[in-house]
Amino acid sequence: MSEHFLSTLSYSSWDAFEKAFHEGDKSQLSSKISTFLNSNSTESQKIDFIRDAIQAVDQLSFKKIPFFNTICTECIKLIMRSIMDKSSSNLPDRFLKRITDIIINQIPRLDTIAANNICSIILEYFSHSGKLNQHACSIIPPLLNCLDNGREFSHLINSYDNHNSDKNKNIEVSDGDISTHSTENDDGNNAKANKLNLQKENLKNLWISSFCRIDWQNDSYSRISAMFVDVVIDKYQCDLITNKLLNHLLKLPLDELPSIVYQILLLSRNFKKTSIISSIILAFQNLEIAANASVDDVEEIQSISKKMFYQVEGTVLLHFLFCVQQDHEWGAQIFKYAKKGTTKRFGTYSTCIESLTTFFLATILNLSTIPKFKDLSFEHVKNLIMVYSRDVIRLDQNVYARELVIPVTENLINCINSIVSRSAYGWETTIQQLLATIIHTLDYAFGSSSRKLYGAEESKKAIEICGLIIQKILSSHKFIQQEIVQQTFTRLNEQRPSSSCLVKIICNTIQDHPSIAFNCEKCFSESLNCILNSTETDRQALVSSMSPLLKKNAGFYNNFVLMLRKILYSRSNIMKRISVLSIVDLIIMFAQFQDNHDLENNNLNNISINLQGSSSKKNAGPIDSSKNLILLELVSLLRRSFTHQYEIISLSLSKLSSVILVSEISNNCEFLETLCRIFHTE
């Protein structure tokens, strides 16, 4: 090994090499190493040279640390030149990675002086290029940590302890550790250690401060921010780095923002501050304003820009949620910031939502997925809606200052509508939690505590707002439609006051968007018993909302009719009454149905008619005939009630009499003739 090492450096023997080193010709040594690393030698020869040089440190008889420092310095210079010089940029990435791996393992052996010198060299190169590659970013963290865990501090110790030379101290410096033995005055040793730590901190502070003053290239922010995560930093150093990142957040490409925000949260994980939360929220508020205002003349470009921004925002929301899941203290800081402004007042009107933004509201909603913050999140959003409702009622009663207060109160609804309108990646969780929060608020507004605290009119206004939001969510997002319908049936079973409101919302929305009924077919199928046991108003509304399924899905229709037939023969007169009323509702529904094409294809072949003891199956015929077949089957089922108690028979006959008055039936001569025969027979 030694002969290879000597021949590489053009020395004839170790003696000559040692003599050159002792004569102080360090620049010549650096030049020789640098020349070889930049020569046309093969990559394997250069790697072998570096390994041999590092192994030689342990074999040479002269002082080894300076030579070792020189080897590390020249290797790092080579890596930094690969960033700046075009001639060096052609070095294979595999070669640079092998050098980086070797140096990273050796950096902990550097003393503080050498580590500081190398950091200065990196800073000088970086000031010209403004960027770092992955190899440089891998080297800097152990170098900065080396400033905290230096191997040799004799220069610093001697400069500090000259005035204490009369004291009995013995400082032993080894290649591994520094051990200080004192026979007297332990306070002096503690003072020396504090001074030494202060010098190390000053070196690190100075380097980080200088590094942050340099202009970074936009494509390097993500890599550099990730680099500092691996560095042990104090609060002052954290402020330097995070301020640099936050101040340039708006200038970075959109696709870089999720990574940058996540790194900011990681960097400040030990120094959580509300100011970091507020800075990120303000940045996204400004970005949203820019996205909404950009390219007004070209709608297509604007929509693409918004879509990308929504995706980035959704990804950042997931990063926020992950950080809070890992460290709940972040959640406490978010709610601490959320409470700012709740005590502000303008006259008698609250301005607690003045600083609310879409991104911040989405952040609060996402926290409700964490059990610890679920109640806090629900209560915060509920209070915002109730305060908004109270302000709207008061503004309607008092005209003064309306121009000043209305923009504040409208901000909440704008934020909620903005969340509902988004369907990009990452927003699904937010919309789900928004729905849960709105239903929670709806239940609260129906309660007595809401009327006592806010007033009846305010609660009524809150119910109206919640209903509009749920209706918009139901019509806009397919993935959550089943959840809304299921929540409605759950409240019907529990007989909550809010169930009727939710039923009304579902029925009105399905009337405008029939496809929702098909998306929620499973929920309706599993809840038929719940529907039939609900109040008459809710039952009629729900049966009407199921009309798309009943008319176009033969299986669903047959199951519903079978259930009506079963409860028609139950022992309870209440259930018999429900069956009769539901059958009549179906007769009127099918009589008023205009488009019969789907009836022909789906229901006709599954109908069995039993009139006066006869049964038959008919194939597809004219449109009116297909409708009549279904109507006759329902009348046949209703006719079975004539064998029950007098009150059930009376109800059936009275409802049949009212059916005749329906215009669609009175104009259907064939079906009307059949009905008259039934009346005559009975």
KEGU-162002 format. One line per field, with one value per residue (C-alpha): residue number from 1; residue in one letter; x, y, z. Coordinates in steps of 0.001 Angstrom, whole numbers, plus 500000, padded with zeros to 6 digits. Layout:
<nodes>
num = [NUM ...]
residu = [a ...]
xx = [X ...]
yy = [Y ...]
zz = [Z ...]
</nodes>
This chain:
<nodes>
num = [1 2 3 4 5 6 7 8 9 10 11 12 13 14 15 16 17 18 19 20 21 22 23 24 25 26 27 28 29 30 31 32 33 34 35 36 37 38 39 40 41 42 43 44 45 46 47 48 49 50 51 52 53 54 55 56 57 58 59 60 61 62 63 64 65 66 67 68 69 70 71 72 73 74 75 76 77 78 79 80 81 82 83 84 85 86 87 88 89 90 91 92 93 94 95 96 97 98 99 100 101 102 103 104 105 106 107 108 109 110 111 112 113 114 115 116 117 118 119 120 121 122 123 124 125 126 127 128 129 130 131 132 133 134 135 136 137 138 139 140 141 142 143 144 145 146 147 148 149 150 151 152 153 154 155 156 157 158 159 160 161 162 163 164 165 166 167 168 169 170 171 172 173 174 175 176 177 178 179 180 181 182 183 184 185 186 187 188 189 190 191 192 193 194 195 196 197 198 199 200 201 202 203 204 205 206 207 208 209 210 211 212 213 214 215 216 217 218 219 220 221 222 223 224 225 226 227 228 229 230 231 232 233 234 235 236 237 238 239 240 241 242 243 244 245 246 247 248 249 250 251 252 253 254 255 256 257 258 259 260 261 262 263 264 265 266 267 268 269 270 271 272 273 274 275 276 277 278 279 280 281 282 283 284 285 286 287 288 289 290 291 292 293 294 295 296 297 298 299 300 301 302 303 304 305 306 307 308 309 310 311 312 313 314 315 316 317 318 319 320 321 322 323 324 325 326 327 328 329 330 331 332 333 334 335 336 337 338 339 340 341 342 343 344 345 346 347 348 349 350 351 352 353 354 355 356 357 358 359 360 361 362 363 364 365 366 367 368 369 370 371 372 373 374 375 376 377 378 379 380 381 382 383 384 385 386 387 388 389 390 391 392 393 394 395 396 397 398 399 400 401 402 403 404 405 406 407 408 409 410 411 412 413 414 415 416 417 418 419 420 421 422 423 424 425 426 427 428 429 430 431 432 433 434 435 436 437 438 439 440 441 442 443 444 445 446 447 448 449 450 451 452 453 454 455 456 457 458 459 460 461 462 463 464 465 466 467 468 469 470 471 472 473 474 475 476 477 478 479 480 481 482 483 484 485 486 487 488 489 490 491 492 493 494 495 496 497 498 499 500 501 502 503 504 505 506 507 508 509 510 511 512 513 514 515 516 517 518 519 520 521 522 523 524 525 526 527 528 529 530 531 532 533 534 535 536 537 538 539 540 541 542 543 544 545 546 547 548 549 550 551 552 553 554 555 556 557 558 559 560 561 562 563 564 565 566 567 568 569 570 571 572 573 574 575 576 577 578 579 580 581 582 583 584 585 586 587 588 589 590 591 592 593 594 595 596 597 598 599 600 601 602 603 604 605 606 607 608 609 610 611 612 613 614 615 616 617 618 619 620 621 622 623 624 625 626 627 628 629 630 631 632 633 634 635 636 637 638 639 640 641 642 643 644 645 646 647 648 649 650 651 652 653 654 655 656 657 658 659 660 661 662 663 664 665 666 667 668 669 670 671 672 673 674 675 676 677 678 679 680 681 682]
residu = [m s e h f l s t l s y s s w d a f e k a f h e g d k s q l s s k i s t f l n s n s t e s q k i d f i r d a i q a v d q l s f k k i p f f n t i c t e c i k l i m r s i m d k s s s n l p d r f l k r i t d i i i n q i p r l d t i a a n n i c s i i l e y f s h s g k l n q h a c s i i p p l l n c l d n g r e f s h l i n s y d n h n s d k n k n i e v s d g d i s t h s t e n d d g n n a k a n k l n l q k e n l k n l w i s s f c r i d w q n d s y s r i s a m f v d v v i d k y q c d l i t n k l l n h l l k l p l d e l p s i v y q i l l l s r n f k k t s i i s s i i l a f q n l e i a a n a s v d d v e e i q s i s k k m f y q v e g t v l l h f l f c v q q d h e w g a q i f k y a k k g t t k r f g t y s t c i e s l t t f f l a t i l n l s t i p k f k d l s f e h v k n l i m v y s r d v i r l d q n v y a r e l v i p v t e n l i n c i n s i v s r s a y g w e t t i q q l l a t i i h t l d y a f g s s s r k l y g a e e s k k a i e i c g l i i q k i l s s h k f i q q e i v q q t f t r l n e q r p s s s c l v k i i c n t i q d h p s i a f n c e k c f s e s l n c i l n s t e t d r q a l v s s m s p l l k k n a g f y n n f v l m l r k i l y s r s n i m k r i s v l s i v d l i i m f a q f q d n h d l e n n n l n n i s i n l q g s s s k k n a g p i d s s k n l i l l e l v s l l r r s f t h q y e i i s l s l s k l s s v i l v s e i s n n c e f l e t l c r i f h t e]
xx = [500000 502754 504599 501368 500729 504267 504303 500988 502377 505700 507782 510583 510036 508058 510999 510795 507086 507446 510222 508086 505267 507465 509006 505539 505005 501313 500305 502444 500771 497301 498361 499582 496362 494202 496165 495737 491989 491517 493830 492868 493373 490575 487825 489039 492561 491235 489017 491888 494117 491638 491255 495006 495566 493090 494609 498062 497042 497119 500565 502627 504875 504382 501385 498503 495564 496678 497351 493997 492316 494015 492697 489114 489378 490538 487840 485142 486588 486240 482581 481881 483670 481419 478520 480152 482683 481388 484559 483999 480288 480996 482228 480020 477516 478533 482111 481046 478784 481622 483821 480951 480371 484051 484269 481036 482449 485642 484175 483643 487447 487990 488905 486866 489365 489423 485634 485232 487719 485924 482569 484071 485201 481701 480241 482562 481610 477921 478002 478914 476500 473554 472846 473954 473793 472782 476417 477168 473922 475003 478345 477217 475142 477991 480344 478063 477519 481303 481449 479455 481479 484974 487914 490701 490258 493824 493975 490799 491687 495196 493883 491383 493557 496724 495773 495204 498650 499484 496705 497262 495458 496114 494343 494682 493798 493470 492223 488890 487972 489006 489417 490125 491532 491583 493011 491432 488874 486167 484374 487240 486816 483088 483749 486254 483765 481069 483447 484326 480665 480050 482878 481459 477983 479373 481114 477921 475730 478074 478107 474320 473734 476115 474585 471065 472139 473148 470552 469491 468342 464668 465365 467675 465279 463750 467119 468689 465728 465865 469596 469112 466664 469660 471560 471321 470221 469123 466279 468315 469599 466112 464774 467446 466585 462791 462678 464697 462270 459103 460202 460684 457661 455667 458532 458982 457340 454039 455256 458059 455742 454570 458116 459242 456334 456923 460622 459748 457533 460262 462928 460857 459542 461494 460660 456976 455764 452434 454259 455278 451640 450487 453216 452294 448584 449216 451368 448633 446050 448122 448654 444926 444252 446836 445373 441861 442989 445392 444690 441154 440917 441877 439526 441248 444659 443066 441340 444572 446377 443645 443660 447398 447129 444334 446431 449409 447179 445671 449126 450237 447114 448070 451590 450097 447893 450802 452950 450158 449650 453344 453481 450248 451940 451550 447796 447842 449693 447154 444229 446146 446350 442695 441568 443202 440517 437662 437634 437551 434324 432940 430087 428000 429143 431824 434744 436235 436232 437993 441316 439768 441037 440078 443389 443233 439630 440608 443521 441205 438739 441484 442502 439142 440459 442734 440751 442478 441400 438057 435912 438014 437684 433932 433302 435436 433666 430266 430890 431935 428669 426532 428307 427859 424131 423814 425580 423376 420203 421469 422517 419041 417671 420265 421282 424076 427642 426340 428799 431704 430549 429104 432486 433644 430603 430452 434020 433014 430503 432998 435587 433123 431867 435451 436193 433040 433869 437284 437808 441608 443908 444086 440735 438660 439501 438678 435272 434445 435273 433369 430283 430698 431110 428084 425869 427170 426234 422836 422106 423199 421023 417952 418663 417386 420870 421314 418084 418997 422501 421981 418206 415514 415994 419753 419335 416888 419368 422131 419877 419292 423025 423888 421172 422516 426056 424988 422930 425905 428215 425676 425305 429038 430899 429980 432374 430490 426879 426422 427773 425169 422303 423549 423784 420201 418882 420873 419148 415796 416363 417438 414494 416637 415034 417476 416364 413456 415736 418221 415398 414180 417717 418165 414811 415263 418774 417763 414925 417509 420169 418514 421896 422433 419713 421607 424881 423121 421116 422764 421899 418271 418041 419396 417141 413726 412427 413672 411930 408605 408756 409416 406765 404245 405800 409326 408130 406345 409377 411774 409564 409406 413208 413495 411433 414445 415363 411802 411210 414516 415783 413585 415394 414972 411314 410567 412269 410301 406967 407774 408391 405072 403318 404889 403920 400436 399906 401586 399645 400116 397438 399991 402204 399169 398266 401829 401719 398434 399640 402943 401190 398953 402029 403582 400393 400375 404132 403970 400819 402617 405764 406172 409283 408324 411203 413093 409928 409576 413150 413638 410372 407992 409472 409445 405791 403211 399593 396884 393423 390366 392371 394034 397750 399545 402840 402924 405693 406691 403926 402927 404197 400795 400344 403678 402708 399273 400818 402737 399729 397514 400025 400016 396180 396115 398380 396220 393116 394534 393886 390120 390301 391595 389894 387252 389541 392111 389429 388047 391502 392155 388858 389240 392744 391566 388866 391499 393659 390897 391038 394662 394658 397076 394818 391527 392917 393998 390784 392101 393355 390362 388018 389846 389604 385852 385398 387261 384985 381928 383116 383888]
yy = [500000 502434 502019 502681 505714 507090 506495 508273 511343 511159 510695 508152 507020 507633 509580 512056 512374 512896 515424 517394 517446 518569 521318 522824 522315 521761 523675 521349 518356 519775 520549 517015 515512 517915 517277 513563 513754 515904 513895 511417 508481 505967 506218 503062 504475 507664 505774 503460 506485 508073 504845 504294 507863 507487 504160 505698 508214 505439 504231 507396 508344 512102 514050 512601 514984 517790 515325 513672 517098 517808 514588 515368 518996 518129 515515 517962 520605 518100 517561 521306 521938 519370 521754 524872 523901 522604 520591 518891 518467 515568 513454 510383 510560 507077 508249 511266 509088 506692 509600 511054 507772 507535 511124 510982 508064 510027 513458 512666 512333 515957 518519 521682 523918 521681 521292 525064 525552 523021 524678 527988 526413 525031 528444 530104 527717 527987 531792 531599 528869 529203 525496 522189 518673 515640 514790 518181 518036 514678 516071 519318 517844 515770 518739 521067 518431 518095 521721 520613 517441 518526 516197 518626 522023 522746 526001 527279 525991 527530 530911 530903 529505 531577 533512 530255 528747 528912 526455 522724 521388 518556 518508 515298 515399 512111 511139 510135 512345 515278 514493 517246 516408 519108 518887 522166 524764 522815 526101 527146 523989 524615 528163 526903 524339 527006 529253 526377 525601 529274 529319 526223 527757 530975 529077 527250 530348 532323 529658 529166 532919 533407 530466 531893 535312 533779 533638 530026 528745 527737 524114 523784 524880 521460 519695 522258 522303 518508 518772 520938 518426 516172 518967 519524 523162 525468 527972 530813 528640 527268 530825 531676 528703 528799 532569 532059 529380 531229 534509 532795 530488 532562 532678 528924 526652 525157 521574 522399 523749 520473 519335 522761 523101 519613 520368 523627 521711 519130 521806 523590 520446 521281 525001 525078 528623 530058 532415 529475 528367 531894 532422 529229 530075 533620 532297 529967 532704 534892 531990 531346 534993 534837 531596 533040 536280 534889 534727 536099 536234 532610 530387 527125 528225 529572 526266 524335 526698 526304 522530 522374 524756 522676 519517 521210 522556 519129 517554 520192 519533 515857 516851 519044 516214 513753 516148 516652 512888 512482 515405 516663 519876 521130 520699 522786 525545 525468 525899 528568 530513 529727 531352 534624 537094 535401 538216 540967 542883 545575 547075 544048 541989 539326 539385 536068 534855 537899 536094 532810 531385 528334 526626 527291 526084 522924 522432 522652 520237 517712 517723 516200 512867 512782 511692 514215 517172 515892 517705 520881 520940 520278 522901 525515 525194 524908 528136 529865 528877 529864 533209 533793 533033 535393 538174 537744 537994 541076 542725 542202 543996 546796 548560 550660 549507 546768 547772 547189 543915 542020 541250 539714 537492 536390 535147 531948 530891 531707 529454 526582 526870 526926 523677 521999 522928 521211 517664 517505 515024 515497 517260 514091 513937 517620 517258 514191 516052 519119 516934 515416 518872 520306 517388 517880 521573 520673 518382 521148 523782 521583 521262 523423 524578 526310 528260 529247 530436 532002 532314 530623 532761 532253 528483 528454 530372 527906 525003 526694 527222 523638 522331 524283 523052 519393 519697 521120 518365 515687 516990 517634 514602 511041 509432 510820 510417 507048 508497 511293 508875 506489 509316 510257 506737 506486 509616 508272 505157 507249 509616 512707 516075 516699 513592 515308 518091 515573 513639 516815 517606 514135 514130 517607 516781 513444 515190 517387 514658 511209 509509 509892 507309 504699 505500 504952 501861 499725 502207 502353 498546 498041 500738 499864 498872 502194 504090 502356 502972 506687 509408 509664 512839 511388 508079 509722 511872 508917 506689 509533 509855 506123 506516 506264 502925 501630 502478 501320 498593 495478 493824 496814 497162 493494 493631 496699 495226 491964 493883 495729 492383 490993 493878 493883 490563 491603 491645 495359 497575 500377 498327 497342 500997 501847 499117 500407 503994 502982 500890 503829 506083 503619 503529 507307 507371 504900 506485 509833 508341 509481 507704 504005 502673 501491 499998 497800 496570 496117 495501 493978 490476 490289 491168 488648 489791 488130 489462 487545 484396 484388 484865 485683 486889 489189 490076 493615 495458 499087 501641 502184 498429 498074 500823 499258 495891 497433 499426 496336 494371 497103 497239 493460 493752 496485 494339 491824 494348 493893 490749 492671 494754 497280 500307 498883 498153 501657 503177 501144 502102 505757 505839 504065 506693 509420 507588 507864 511630 511710 513181 510610 507772 509390 509696 506046 504359 500783 501010 503037 500337 497691 499797 500223 496483 496000 498490 496807 493358 494429]
zz = [500000 500951 497631 495715 497828 497341 493605 493311 495061 493175 496324 496452 500039 503164 504545 501715 502160 505915 505353 502927 505435 508367 506272 506113 502396 502930 499808 497689 499310 498606 495056 494483 495829 493847 490657 490975 491703 488615 486386 483713 486026 486172 488740 490450 490800 492380 494793 495726 496277 498691 500628 500757 501922 504755 505807 505671 508330 510895 509743 509323 512196 511888 513128 511207 511744 509372 506580 507140 507037 503719 502186 503269 502141 498634 498194 499246 496901 494088 494953 495117 491820 490188 490928 489469 486805 483510 483093 486442 485952 483607 486514 486840 489642 490720 491227 493286 495409 496233 497306 499350 501171 502087 503334 505349 507347 508043 508855 512574 512862 511800 514425 514833 513040 509969 509966 510137 507280 505101 505885 504779 501511 500901 501678 499164 496393 497269 497157 493457 492388 494785 494552 496042 494684 496691 497484 499022 500997 502393 503583 505229 508136 509608 509127 511079 513729 513884 515032 518077 518617 517637 518199 519041 520676 521809 519847 521462 524919 524906 523812 526623 529465 529214 532342 534264 533658 537368 538166 538324 535229 532939 529558 527618 523916 522085 518692 520153 523090 525233 528927 531449 534891 537532 540960 542013 541050 539241 538602 536335 534291 533950 532814 530254 528966 528685 526787 524464 523793 523103 520550 518844 518738 517325 514522 513640 513951 511751 509050 509008 509036 506107 504259 504615 503310 499987 497208 496721 493391 493359 492516 495538 498295 498796 498880 501226 503621 503828 504488 507589 509074 509763 511527 515276 515563 518344 518345 516858 514028 513418 513098 510530 508332 508640 508023 504855 503659 504663 503073 499712 499867 497378 494886 494586 491989 493154 492960 495425 498133 499751 500352 501613 504052 505400 505930 507713 510120 510696 511239 513855 515559 518735 518633 517697 517235 516223 513854 511644 511360 510587 507966 506100 506228 504990 502150 500918 501262 498944 496555 496400 495618 492844 491466 491378 489775 487168 483444 483552 479775 479175 481146 480250 481510 484670 485411 484929 487289 489906 489600 490192 493133 494695 494352 495997 498767 499357 499623 502132 504205 504381 505485 508201 509382 509451 511510 514042 514271 515058 517493 519068 520153 516589 516946 520114 518253 515412 517795 519654 516426 515653 518880 517916 517012 518867 521416 518801 518514 516273 518258 519202 516242 516408 513990 515082 511475 510109 509680 508508 505219 503178 503874 507610 507896 506024 508434 511446 509861 509151 512815 513696 512358 515425 518521 520770 518617 517326 519882 519651 515882 515900 518568 516828 513469 515164 517047 513833 512141 515130 515465 511755 512071 515015 513135 510068 512171 513964 510741 509346 512386 512485 509327 510782 510116 507776 505067 507429 508948 505982 504314 507592 508112 504497 504684 506506 503850 501108 502761 503202 499628 498408 500259 498957 495366 495456 494321 493975 495713 499478 499875 500362 504075 504497 502839 504929 508132 506948 506499 509960 511488 509673 510776 514328 514097 512667 515631 517985 516294 516776 520501 523320 524361 521016 521413 524965 524106 520688 520236 518172 515072 515137 515465 512592 510453 511375 510328 506991 506432 507365 505051 502090 502741 503023 499854 497983 499256 498304 494764 494205 495580 494668 497152 500156 499021 500717 503962 503926 503237 505926 508478 507630 508225 511464 512755 511615 513701 516682 516109 516326 515586 512730 510801 509046 507842 506420 504720 503083 501882 500372 498628 497155 495930 494372 492596 490834 490554 490130 489727 493484 494103 492071 493874 497209 496214 498879 501637 500517 500250 503770 505227 503768 507193 508613 505810 506390 510153 509823 510061 507249 505856 505867 504448 501538 500800 500909 498765 496271 496355 495587 492432 490066 491657 491751 488107 486627 488952 488895 491800 494082 493084 493798 497213 498206 497058 498867 502080 501670 501199 504371 506617 505104 506901 510147 513415 513935 512459 512291 509971 507870 507551 506485 503835 502396 502270 500651 497990 497131 496891 494443 492334 492043 491349 488471 487079 486839 485318 481722 480385 480157 478107 481181 482616 479538 479682 483421 485269 482777 482737 486548 487160 488380 488390 490446 489667 490796 491276 487858 487210 483975 482517 479559 477211 476293 474521 474020 476503 478154 478575 480397 482833 483374 484206 487106 488257 488164 490235 492879 492869 493229 496244 497735 497219 499693 502453 501947 504101 507144 509808 508978 509472 507063 504433 504865 504443 501283 499670 500536 499097 495924 495574 495781 493239 490660 490939 489786 486287 484855 486026 485009 481489 481443 480349 480461 484021 485185 483841 485886 489030 488567 488236 491512 493271 491840 492927 496490]
</nodes>
